[in-house]
Amino acid sequence: METLDDLTSVLEQHIRQFESGPFGCILLTVSAILSRTIAIIQSDMDVPTSTLIGAHGYCTQELVNLLLCGQAVSNVFDDEMKLDSGNGNFTFLKGIKARCNIGLLSLFEHYNIYLATDHCKEEEFDLYYYDGLANQQEPIRLTVYPHSAAGAAPNDNADSDLISPLELCIRTKWRNAVVSWNNTDPIL
């Protein structure tokens, strides 16, 4: 499908399949695509020829961001990032222009969901982490101190192999954040 007319035609021809059965995800996706429009979705992406469904039928970061935040951007950081290749050429990467209350981290080659409670605050907040592929039974509650309010700033010279990738992701948003695992072993 290349155009909105193509998508509309397919939906009209196969509407009975969407009216019953387990097609809720498809309907949600189609609704999000039609609401945002194909042209705007393509302009959201770093590469306009990207797809919303990737290899092995998995959704791409663009589709996840479209469903969670309403923009089919290719990244999860705030706004845009300008990368200098060193030879006078620049690449612009598009991220989420507005914050979402639900976030997604791509760690260990699969998605992990976290829910921050009022993360727009400048003071500490709790972040709940859940990784379904790890057979985790209950969410892990982390307390994030965005500006080192809980004590010393993180040691920039510390061996990054001993710092949880989750903490490193948190520090892409709050550089000096201190993370308390609240008596849970950090996920390394």
Contact map, one row per residue, 1 for C-alpha under 8 A:
11100110000000000000000000000000000000000000000000000000000000000000000000000000000000000000000000000000000000000000000000000000000000000000000000000000000000000000000000000000000000000000
11110110000000000000000000000000000000000000000000000000000000000000000000000000000000000000000000000000000000000000000000000000000000000000000000000000000000000000000000000000000000000000
11111110000000000000000000000000000001000000000000000000000000000000000000000000000000000000000000000000000000000000000000000000000000000000000000000000000000000000000000000000000000000000
01111111000000000000000000000000010011000000000000000000000000000000000000000000000000000000000000000000000000000000000000000000000000000000000000000000000000000000000000000000000000000000
00111111100000000000000000000000000000000000000000000000000000000000000000000000000000000000000000000000000000000000000000000000000000000000000000000000000000000000000000000000000000000000
11111111110000000000000000000000000000000000000000000000000000000000000000000000000000000000000000000000000000000000000000000000000000000000000000000000000000000000000000000000000000000000
11111111111000000000000000000000000000000000000000000000000000000000000000000000000000000000000000000000000000000000000000000000000000000000000000000000000000000000000000000000000000000000
00011111111100000000000000000000000000000000000000000000000000000000000000000000000000000000000000000000000000000000000000000000000000000000000000000000000000000000000000000000000000000000
00001111111110000000000000000000000000000000000000000000000000000000000000000000000000000000000000000000000000000000000000000000000000000000000000000000000000000000000000000000000000000000
00000111111111000000000000000000000000000000000000000000000000000000000000000000000000000000000000000000000000000000000000000000000000000000000000000000000000000000000000000000000000000000
00000011111111100000000000000000000000000000000000000000000000000000000000000000000000000000000000000000000000000000000000000000000000000000000000000000000000000000000000000000000000000000
00000001111111100000000000000000000000000000000000000000000000000000000000000000000000000000000000000000000000000000000000000000000000000000000000000000000000000000000000000000000000000000
00000000111111100000000000000000000000000000000000000000000000000000000000000000000000000000000000000000000000000000000000000000000000000000000000000000000000000000000000000000000000000000
00000000011111111100000000000000000000000000000000000000000000000000000000000000000000000000000000000000000000000000000000000000000000000000000000000000000000000000000000000000000000000000
00000000001111111110000000000000000000000000000000000000000000000000000000000000000000000000000000000000000000000000000000000000000000000000000000000000000000000000000000000000000000000000
00000000000001111111000000000000000000000000000000000000000000000000000000000000000000000000000000000000000000000000000000000000000000000000000000000000000000000000000000000000000000000000
00000000000001111111101000000000000000000000000000000000000000000000000000000000000000000000000000000000000000000000000000000000000000000000000000000000000000000000000000000000000000000000
00000000000001111111101101100000000000000000000000000000000000000000000000000000000000000000000000000000000000000000000000000000000000000000000000000000000000000000000000000000000000000000
00000000000000111111101000000000000000000000000000000000000000000000000000000000000000000000000000000000000000000000000000000000000000000000000000000000000000000000000000000000000000000000
00000000000000011111111000000000000000000000000000000000000000000000000000000000000000000000000000000000000000000000000000000000000000000000000000000000000000000000000000000000000000000000
00000000000000001111111000000000000000000000000000000000000000000000000000000000000000000000000000000000000000000000000000000000000000000000000000000000000000000000000000000000000000000000
00000000000000000001111110000000000000000000000000000000000000000000000000000000000000000000000000000000000000000000000000000000000000000000000000000000000000000000000000000000000000000000
00000000000000001111111111100000000000000000000000000000000000000000000000000000000000000000000000000000000000000000000000000000000000000000000000000000000000000000000000000000000000000000
00000000000000000100011111110000000000000000000000000000000000000000000000000000000000000000000000000000000000000000000000000000000000000000000000000000000000000000000000000000000000000000
00000000000000000000011111111000000000000000000000000000000000000000000000000000000000000000000000000000000000000000000000000000000000000000000000000000000000000000000000000000000000000000
00000000000000000100001111111100000000000000000000000000000000000000000000000000000000000000000000000000000000000000000000000000000000000000000000000000000000000000000000000000000000000000
00000000000000000100001111111110000000000000000000000000000000000000000000000000000000000000000000000000000000000000000000000000000000000000000000000000000000000000000000000000000000000000
00000000000000000000000111111111000000000000000000000000000000000000000000000000000000000000000000000000000000000000000000000000000000000000000000000000000000000000000000000000000000000000
00000000000000000000000011111111100000000000000000000000000000000010000000000000000000000000000000000000000000000000000000000000000000000000000000000000000000000000000000000000000000000000
00000000000000000000000001111111110000000000000000000000000000000000000000000000000000000000000000000000000000000000000000000000000000000000000000000000000000000000000000000000000000000000
00000000000000000000000000111111111000000000000000000000000000000000000000000000000000000000000000000000000000000000000000000000000000000000000000000000000000000000000000000000000000000000
00000000000000000000000000011111111100000000000000000000000000000110010000000000000000000000000000000000000000000000000000000000000000000000000000000000000000000000000000000000000000000000
00000000000000000000000000001111111111001000000000000000000000000000000000000000000000000000000000000000000000000000000000000000000000000000000000000000000000000000000000000000000000000000
00010000000000000000000000000111111111000000000000000000000000000000000000000000000000000000000000000000000000000000000000000000000000000000000000000000000000000000000000000000000000000000
00000000000000000000000000000011111110000000000000000000000000000000000000000000000000000000000000000000000000000000000000000000000000000000000000000000000000000000000000000000000000000000
00000000000000000000000000000001111111011000000000000000000000000000011000000000000000000000000000000000000000000000000000000000000000000000000000000000000000000000000000000000000000000000
00010000000000000000000000000000111111111000000000000000000000000000000000000000000000000000000000000000000000000000000000000000000000000000000000000000000000000000000000000000000000000000
00110000000000000000000000000000110111111100000000000000000000000000000000000000000000000000000000000000000000000000000000000000000000000000000000000000000000000000000000000000000000000000
00000000000000000000000000000000000011111110000000000000000000000000000000000000000000000000000000000000000000000000000000000000000000000000000000000000000000000000000000000000000000000000
00000000000000000000000000000000000111111111000000000000000000000000000000000000000000000000000000000000000000000000000000000000000000000000000000000000000000000000000000000000000000000000
00000000000000000000000000000000100111111111100000000000000000000000001110000000000000000000000000000000000000000000000000000000000000000000000000000000000000000000000000000000000000000000
00000000000000000000000000000000000001111111101111000000000000000000000100000000000000000000000000000000000000000000000000000000000000000000000000000000000000000000000000000000000000000000
00000000000000000000000000000000000000111111110100000000000000000000000000000000000000000000000000000000000000000000000000000000000000000000000000000000000000000000000000000000000000000000
00000000000000000000000000000000000000011111110100000000000000000000001111000000000000000000010000000000000000000000000000000000000000000000000000000000000000000000000000000000000000000000
00000000000000000000000000000000000000001111111101000000000001000000000111000000000000000000010000000000000000000000000000000000000000000000000000000000000000000000000000000000000000000000
00000000000000000000000000000000000000000011111100000000000000000000000011000000000000000001110000000000000000000000000000000000000000000000000000000000000000000000000000000000000000000000
00000000000000000000000000000000000000000100111111000000000000000000000000000000000000000000000000000000000000000000000000000000000000000000000000000000000000000000000000000000000000000000
00000000000000000000000000000000000000000111111111000000000000000000000000000000000000000000000000000000000000000000000000000000000000000000000000000000000000000000000000000000000000000000
00000000000000000000000000000000000000000100001111100000000000000000000000000000000000000000000000000000000000000000000000000000000000000000000000000000000000000000000000000000000000000000
00000000000000000000000000000000000000000100101111110000000000000000000000000000000000000000000000000000000000000000000000000000000000000000000000000000000000000000000000000000000000000000
00000000000000000000000000000000000000000000000011111100000100000000000000000000000000000000000000000000000000000000000000000000000000000000000000000000000000000000000000000000000000000000
00000000000000000000000000000000000000000000000001111100001111100000000000000000000000000000000000000000000000000000000000000000000000000000000000000000000000000000000000000000000000000000
00000000000000000000000000000000000000000000000000111110111100100000000000000000000000000000000000000000000000000000000000000000000000000000000000000000000000000000000000000000000000000000
00000000000000000000000000000000000000000000000000111111111100000000000000000000000000000000000000000000000000000000000000000000000000000000000000000000000000000000000000000000000000000000
00000000000000000000000000000000000000000000000000001111110000000000000000000000000000000000000000000000000000000000000000000000000000000000000000000000000000000000000000000000000000000000
00000000000000000000000000000000000000000000000000000111110000000000000000000000000000000000000000000000000000000000000000000000000000000000000000000000000000000000000000000000000000000000
00000000000000000000000000000000000000000000000000001111111000000000000000000000000000000000000000000000000000000000000000000000000000000000000000000000000000000000000000000000000000000000
00000000000000000000000000000000000000000000000000001111111100000000000000000000000000000000000000000000000000000000000000000000000000000000000000000000000000000000000000000000000000000000
00000000000000000000000000000000000000000000000000011100111111110000000000000000000000000000000000000000000000000000000000000000000000000000000000000000000000000000000000000000000000000000
00000000000000000000000000000000000000000000000000111100011111110000000000000000000000000000000000000000000000000000000000000000000000000000000000000000000000000000000000000000000000000000
00000000000000000000000000000000000000000000000000010000001111111000000111100000000000000000000000000000000000000000000000000000000000000000000000000000000000000000000000000000000000000000
00000000000000000000000000000000000000000000100000010000001111111100001111100000000000000000000000000000000000000000000000000000000000000000000000000000000000000000000000000000000000000000
00000000000000000000000000000000000000000000000000011000001111111110000100000000000000000000000000000000000000000000000000000000000000000000000000000000000000000000000000000000000000000000
00000000000000000000000000000000000000000000000000000000001111111111000100000000000000000000000000000000000000000000000000000000000000000000000000000000000000000000000000000000000000000000
00000000000000000000000000000000000000000000000000000000000011111111111111010000000000000000000100000000000000000000000000000000000000000000000000000000000000000000000000000000000000000000
00000000000000000000000000000001000000000000000000000000000001111111111110000000000000000000000000000000000000000000000000000000000000000000000000000000000000000000000000000000000000000000
00000000000000000000000000001001000000000000000000000000000000111111111000000000000000000000000000000000000000000000000000000000000000000000000000000000000000000000000000000000000000000000
00000000000000000000000000000000000000000000000000000000000000011111110000000000000000000000000000010110000000000000000000000000000000000000000000000000000000000000000000000000000000000000
00000000000000000000000000000000000000000000000000000000000000001111111000000000000000000000000100110000000000000000000000000000000000000000000000000000000000000000000000000000000000000000
00000000000000000000000000000001000100000000000000000000000000001111111100000000000000000000000000000000000000000000000000000000000000000000000000000000000000000000000000000000000000000000
00000000000000000000000000000000000100001001000000000000000001001110111110000000000000000000000100000000000000000000000000000000000000000000000000000000000000000000000000000000000000000000
00000000000000000000000000000000000000001101100000000000000011111100011111000000000000000000000000000000000000000000000000000000000000000000000000000000000000000000000000000000000000000000
00000000000000000000000000000000000000001001110000000000000011001100001111110000000000000000011100000000000000000000000000000000000000000000000000000000000000000000000000000000000000000000
00000000000000000000000000000000000000000001110000000000000011001000000111110000000000000000111000000000000000000000000000000000000000000000000000000000000000000000000000000000000000000000
00000000000000000000000000000000000000000000000000000000000011000000000011111000000000000000111100000000000000000000000000000000000000000000000000000000000000000000000000000000000000000000
00000000000000000000000000000000000000000000000000000000000000001000000011111100000000000000001100000001100000000000000000000000000000000000000000000000000000000000000000000000000000000000
00000000000000000000000000000000000000000000000000000000000000000000000000111111000000000000001100000000000000000000000000000000000000000000000000000000000000000000000000001000000000000000
00000000000000000000000000000000000000000000000000000000000000000000000000011111000000000000001111100000000000000000000000000000000000000000000000000000000000000000000000000000000000000000
00000000000000000000000000000000000000000000000000000000000000000000000000001111100000000000011111000000000000000000000000000000000000000000000000000000000000000000000000000000000000000000
00000000000000000000000000000000000000000000000000000000000000000000000000001111110000000001111110000000000000000000000000000000000000000000000000000000000000000000000000000000000000000000
00000000000000000000000000000000000000000000000000000000000000000000000000000011111000000001111000000000000000000000000000000000000000000000000000000000000000000000000000000000000000000000
00000000000000000000000000000000000000000000000000000000000000000000000000000001111100000111100000000000000000000000000000000000000000000000000000000000000000000000000000000000000000000000
00000000000000000000000000000000000000000000000000000000000000000000000000000000111110000111100000000000000000000000000000000000000000000000000000000000000000000000000000000000000000000000
00000000000000000000000000000000000000000000000000000000000000000000000000000000011111111110000000000000000000000000000000000000000000000000000000000000000000000000000000000000000000000000
00000000000000000000000000000000000000000000000000000000000000000000000000000000001111111110000000000000000000000000000000000000000000000000000000000000000000000000000000000000000000000000
00000000000000000000000000000000000000000000000000000000000000000000000000000000000111111000000000000000000000000000000000000000000000000000000000000000000000000000000000000000000000000000
00000000000000000000000000000000000000000000000000000000000000000000000000000000000111111000000000000000000000000000000000000000000000000000000000000000000000000000000000000000000000000000
00000000000000000000000000000000000000000000000000000000000000000000000000000000000111111100000000000000000000000000000000000000000000000000000000000000000000000000000000000000000000000000
00000000000000000000000000000000000000000000000000000000000000000000000000000000000111111110000000000000000000000000000000000000000000000000000000000000000000000000000000000000000000000000
00000000000000000000000000000000000000000000000000000000000000000000000000000000011110011111000000000000000000000000000000000000000000000000000000000000000000000000000000000000000000000000
00000000000000000000000000000000000000000000000000000000000000000000000000000000011110001111100000000000000000000000000000000000000000000000000000000000000000000000000000000000000000000000
00000000000000000000000000000000000000000000010000000000000000000000000000000001111000000111110000000000000000000000000000000000000000000000000000000000000000000000000000000000000000000000
00000000000000000000000000000000000000000000010000000000000000000000000001100001111000000011111000000000000000000000000000000000000000000000000000000000000000000000000000000000000000000000
00000000000000000000000000000000000000000001110000000000000000000000000011100011100000000001111100000000000000000000000000000000000000000000000000000000000000000000000000000000000000000000
00000000000000000000000000000000000000000000000000000000000000000000000011111111100000000000111110000000000000000000000000000000000000000000000000000000000000000000000000000000000000000000
00000000000000000000000000000000000000000000000000000000000000001000101010111111000000000000011111100000000000000000000000000000000000000000000000000000000000000000000000000000000000000000
00000000000000000000000000000000000000000000000000000000000000000000000000000111000000000000001111100000000000000000000000000000000000000000000000000000000000000000000000000000000000000000
00000000000000000000000000000000000000000000000000000000000000000000000000000110000000000000000111110000000000000000000000000000000000000000000000000000000000000000000000000000000000000000
00000000000000000000000000000000000000000000000000000000000000000000100000000100000000000000000111111000000000000000000000000000000000000000000000000000000000000000000000000000000000000000
00000000000000000000000000000000000000000000000000000000000000000001100000000000000000000000000001111110000000000000000000000000000000000000000000000000000000000000000000000000000000000000
00000000000000000000000000000000000000000000000000000000000000000000000000000000000000000000000000111110000000000011111000000000000000000000000000000000000000000000000000000000000000000000
00000000000000000000000000000000000000000000000000000000000000000001000000000000000000000000000000011111000000001111000000000000000000000000000000000000000000000000000000000000000000000000
00000000000000000000000000000000000000000000000000000000000000000001000000000000000000000000000000011111100000001111000000000000000000000000000000000000000000000000000000000000000000000000
00000000000000000000000000000000000000000000000000000000000000000000000000010000000000000000000000000111110000111100000000000000000000000000000000000000000000000000000000000000000000000000
00000000000000000000000000000000000000000000000000000000000000000000000000010000000000000000000000000011111000111100000000000000000000000000000000000000000000000000000010000000000000000000
00000000000000000000000000000000000000000000000000000000000000000000000000000000000000000000000000000001111111110000000000000000000000000000000000000000000000000000000000000000000000000000
00000000000000000000000000000000000000000000000000000000000000000000000000000000000000000000000000000000111111110000000000000000000000000000000000000000000000000000110000000000000000000000
00000000000000000000000000000000000000000000000000000000000000000000000000000000000000000000000000000000011111000000000000000000000000000000000000000000000000000000000000000000000000000000
00000000000000000000000000000000000000000000000000000000000000000000000000000000000000000000000000000000011111100000000000000000000000000000000000000000000000000000000000000000000000000000
00000000000000000000000000000000000000000000000000000000000000000000000000000000000000000000000000000000011111110000000000000000000010000000000000000000000000000000000000000000000000000000
00000000000000000000000000000000000000000000000000000000000000000000000000000000000000000000000000000001111011111000000000000000001000000000000000000000000000000000000000000000000000000000
00000000000000000000000000000000000000000000000000000000000000000000000000000000000000000000000000000001111001111100000000000000111100000000000000000000000000000000000000000000000000000000
00000000000000000000000000000000000000000000000000000000000000000000000000000000000000000000000000000111100000111110000000000000111000000000000000000000000000000000000000000000000000000000
00000000000000000000000000000000000000000000000000000000000000000000000000000000000000000000000000000111100000011111000000000011110000000000000000000000000000000000000000000000000000000000
00000000000000000000000000000000000000000000000000000000000000000000000000000000000000000000000000001110000000001111100000000011100000000000000000000000000000000000000000000000000000000000
00000000000000000000000000000000000000000000000000000000000000000000000000000000000000000000000000001110000000000111111000001111000000000000000000000000000000000000000000000000000000000000
00000000000000000000000000000000000000000000000000000000000000000000000000000000000000000000000000001000000000000011111000001110000000000000000000000000000000000000000000000000000000000000
00000000000000000000000000000000000000000000000000000000000000000000000000000000000000000000000000001000000000000001111110001000000000000000000000000000000000000000000000000000000000000000
00000000000000000000000000000000000000000000000000000000000000000000000000000000000000000000000000001000000000000001111111001000000000000000000000000000000000000000000000000000000000000000
00000000000000000000000000000000000000000000000000000000000000000000000000000000000000000000000000000000000000000000011111000000000000000000000000000000000000000000000000000000000000000000
00000000000000000000000000000000000000000000000000000000000000000000000000000000000000000000000000000000000000000000011111111000000000000000000000000000000000000000000000000000000000000000
00000000000000000000000000000000000000000000000000000000000000000000000000000000000000000000000000000000000000000000001111110000000000000000000001100000000000000000000000000000000000000000
00000000000000000000000000000000000000000000000000000000000000000000000000000000000000000000000000000000000000000000000011111000000000000000000011101000000000000000000000000000000000000000
00000000000000000000000000000000000000000000000000000000000000000000000000000000000000000000000000000000000000000000000011111100000000000000001111001000000000000000000000000000000000000000
00000000000000000000000000000000000000000000000000000000000000000000000000000000000000000000000000000000000000000001111010111110000000000000001110000000000000000000000000000000000000000000
00000000000000000000000000000000000000000000000000000000000000000000000000000000000000000000000000000000000000000001100000011111000000000000111100000000000000000000000000000000000000000000
00000000000000000000000000000000000000000000000000000000000000000000000000000000000000000000000000000000000000000111100000001111100000000000111100000000000000000000000000000000000000000000
00000000000000000000000000000000000000000000000000000000000000000000000000000000000000000000000000000000000000000111000000000111110000000011110000000000000000000000000000000000000000000000
00000000000000000000000000000000000000000000000000000000000000000000000000000000000000000000000000000000000000011110000000000011111000000011110000000000000000000000000000000000000000000000
00000000000000000000000000000000000000000000000000000000000000000000000000000000000000000000000000000000000000011100000000000001111100010111000000000000000000000000000000000000000000000000
00000000000000000000000000000000000000000000000000000000000000000000000000000000000000000000000000000000000000111000000000000000111111110010000000000000000000000000000000000000000000000000
00000000000000000000000000000000000000000000000000000000000000000000000000000000000000000000000000000000000000010000000000000000011111110000000000000000000000000000000000000000000000000000
00000000000000000000000000000000000000000000000000000000000000000000000000000000000000000000000000000000000001000000000000000000001111110000000000000000000000000000000000000000000000000000
00000000000000000000000000000000000000000000000000000000000000000000000000000000000000000000000000000000000000000000000000000000001111110000000000000000000000000000000000000000000000000000
00000000000000000000000000000000000000000000000000000000000000000000000000000000000000000000000000000000000000000000000000000000001111111000000000000000000000000000000000000000000000000000
00000000000000000000000000000000000000000000000000000000000000000000000000000000000000000000000000000000000000000000000000000000011111111110000000000000000000000000000000000000000000000000
00000000000000000000000000000000000000000000000000000000000000000000000000000000000000000000000000000000000000000000000000000000000000111110000000000000000000000000000000000000000000000000
00000000000000000000000000000000000000000000000000000000000000000000000000000000000000000000000000000000000000000000000000000000010000011111000000000000000000000000000000000000000000000000
00000000000000000000000000000000000000000000000000000000000000000000000000000000000000000000000000000000000000000000000000000001111000011111100000000000000000000000000000000000000000000000
00000000000000000000000000000000000000000000000000000000000000000000000000000000000000000000000000000000000000000000000000000001110000000111110000000000000000000000000000000000000010010000
00000000000000000000000000000000000000000000000000000000000000000000000000000000000000000000000000000000000000000000000000000111100000000011111000000000000000000000000000000000000011000000
00000000000000000000000000000000000000000000000000000000000000000000000000000000000000000000000000000000000000000000000000000111100000000001111100000000000000000000000000000000001111000000
00000000000000000000000000000000000000000000000000000000000000000000000000000000000000000000000000000000000000000000000000011110000000000000111110000000000000000000000000000000001111000000
00000000000000000000000000000000000000000000000000000000000000000000000000000000000000000000000000000000000000000000000000011110000000000000011111000000000000000000000000000000111100000000
00000000000000000000000000000000000000000000000000000000000000000000000000000000000000000000000000000000000000000000000000111000000000000000001111111100000000000000000000000000111000000000
00000000000000000000000000000000000000000000000000000000000000000000000000000000000000000000000000000000000000000000000001110000000000000000000111111000000000000000000000000111110000000000
00000000000000000000000000000000000000000000000000000000000000000000000000000000000000000000000000000000000000000000000001100000000000000000000011111000100000000000000000000111110000000000
00000000000000000000000000000000000000000000000000000000000000000000000000000000000000000000000000000000000000000000000000000000000000000000000011111111110000000000000000000001110000000000
00000000000000000000000000000000000000000000000000000000000000000000000000000000000000000000000000000000000000000000000000110000000000000000000011111111000000000000000000000000010000000000
00000000000000000000000000000000000000000000000000000000000000000000000000000000000000000000000000000000000000000000000000000000000000000000000010011111000000000000000000000000010000000000
00000000000000000000000000000000000000000000000000000000000000000000000000000000000000000000000000000000000000000000000000000000000000000000000000011111100000000000000000000000010000000000
00000000000000000000000000000000000000000000000000000000000000000000000000000000000000000000000000000000000000000000000000000000000000000000000000011111110000000000000000000000010000000000
00000000000000000000000000000000000000000000000000000000000000000000000000000000000000000000000000000000000000000000000000000000000000000000000000110011111000000000000000000001110000000000
00000000000000000000000000000000000000000000000000000000000000000000000000000000000000000000000000000000000000000000000000000000000000000000000000010001111100000000000000000001110000000000
00000000000000000000000000000000000000000000000000000000000000000000000000000000000000000000000000000000000000000000000000000000000000000000000000000000111111000000000000000000000000000000
00000000000000000000000000000000000000000000000000000000000000000000000000000000000000000000000000000000000000000000000000000000000000000000000000000000011111000000000000000000000000000000
00000000000000000000000000000000000000000000000000000000000000000000000000000000000000000000000000000000000000000000000000000000000000000000000000000000001111100000000000000000000000000000
00000000000000000000000000000000000000000000000000000000000000000000000000000000000000000000000000000000000000000000000000000000000000000000000000000000001111110100000000000000000000000000
00000000000000000000000000000000000000000000000000000000000000000000000000000000000000000000000000000000000000000000000000000000000000000000000000000000000011111110000000000000000000000000
00000000000000000000000000000000000000000000000000000000000000000000000000000000000000000000000000000000000000000000000000000000000000000000000000000000000001111110000000000000000000000000
00000000000000000000000000000000000000000000000000000000000000000000000000000000000000000000000000000000000000000000000000000000000000000000000000000000000000111111000000000000000000000000
00000000000000000000000000000000000000000000000000000000000000000000000000000000000000000000000000000000000000000000000000000000000000000000000000000000000001111111000000000000000000000001
00000000000000000000000000000000000000000000000000000000000000000000000000000000000000000000000000000000000000000000000000000000000000000000000000000000000000111111101100000000000000000001
00000000000000000000000000000000000000000000000000000000000000000000000000000000000000000000000000000000000000000000000000000000000000000000000000000000000000001111111100000000000000000111
00000000000000000000000000000000000000000000000000000000000000000000000000000000000000000000000000000000001000000000000000000000000000000000000000000000000000000011111110000000000000000011
00000000000000000000000000000000000000000000000000000000000000000000000000000000000000000000000000000000001000000000000000000000000000000000000000000000000000000001111111000000000000000010
00000000000000000000000000000000000000000000000000000000000000000000000000000000000000000000000000000000000000000000000000000000000000000000000000000000000000000011111111100000001000000000
00000000000000000000000000000000000000000000000000000000000000000000000000000000000000000000000000000000000000000000000000000000000000000000000000000000000000000011111111110000000000000000
00000000000000000000000000000000000000000000000000000000000000000000000000000000000000000000000000000000100000000000000000000000000000000000000000000000000000000000111111111000000000000000
00000000000000000000000000000000000000000000000000000000000000000000000000000000000000000000000000000000000000000000000000000000000000000000000000000000000000000000011111111110100000000000
00000000000000000000000000000000000000000000000000000000000000000000000000000000000000000000000000000000000000000000000000000000000000000000000000000000000000000000001111111111100000000000
00000000000000000000000000000000000000000000000000000000000000000000000000000000000000000000000000000000000000000000000000000000000000000000000000000000000000000000000111111110000000000000
00000000000000000000000000000000000000000000000000000000000000000000000000001000000000000000000000000000000000000000000000000000000000000000000000000000000000000000000011111110000000000000
00000000000000000000000000000000000000000000000000000000000000000000000000000000000000000000000000000000000000000000000000000000000000000000000001100000000000000000000001111111100000000000
00000000000000000000000000000000000000000000000000000000000000000000000000000000000000000000000000000000000000000000000000000000000000000000000001100000000000000000000001111111100000000000
00000000000000000000000000000000000000000000000000000000000000000000000000000000000000000000000000000000000000000000000000000000000000000000000001110000110000000000000000100111110000000000
00000000000000000000000000000000000000000000000000000000000000000000000000000000000000000000000000000000000000000000000000000000000000000000000111110000110000000000000001100111111000000000
00000000000000000000000000000000000000000000000000000000000000000000000000000000000000000000000000000000000000000000000000000000000000000000000111111111110000000000000000000001111100000000
00000000000000000000000000000000000000000000000000000000000000000000000000000000000000000000000000000000000000000000000000000000000000000000011110000000000000000000001000000000111110000000
00000000000000000000000000000000000000000000000000000000000000000000000000000000000000000000000000000000000000000000000000000000000000000000011100000000000000000000000000000000011111000000
00000000000000000000000000000000000000000000000000000000000000000000000000000000000000000000000000000000000000000000000000000000000000000001111000000000000000000000000000000000001111111100
00000000000000000000000000000000000000000000000000000000000000000000000000000000000000000000000000000000000000000000000000000000000000000000111000000000000000000000000000000000000111110000
00000000000000000000000000000000000000000000000000000000000000000000000000000000000000000000000000000000000000000000000000000000000000000000000000000000000000000000000000000000000011111000
00000000000000000000000000000000000000000000000000000000000000000000000000000000000000000000000000000000000000000000000000000000000000000001000000000000000000000000000000000000000011111100
00000000000000000000000000000000000000000000000000000000000000000000000000000000000000000000000000000000000000000000000000000000000000000000000000000000000000000000000000000000000010111110
00000000000000000000000000000000000000000000000000000000000000000000000000000000000000000000000000000000000000000000000000000000000000000000000000000000000000000001000000000000000010011111
00000000000000000000000000000000000000000000000000000000000000000000000000000000000000000000000000000000000000000000000000000000000000000000000000000000000000000001110000000000000000001111
00000000000000000000000000000000000000000000000000000000000000000000000000000000000000000000000000000000000000000000000000000000000000000000000000000000000000000111100000000000000000000111
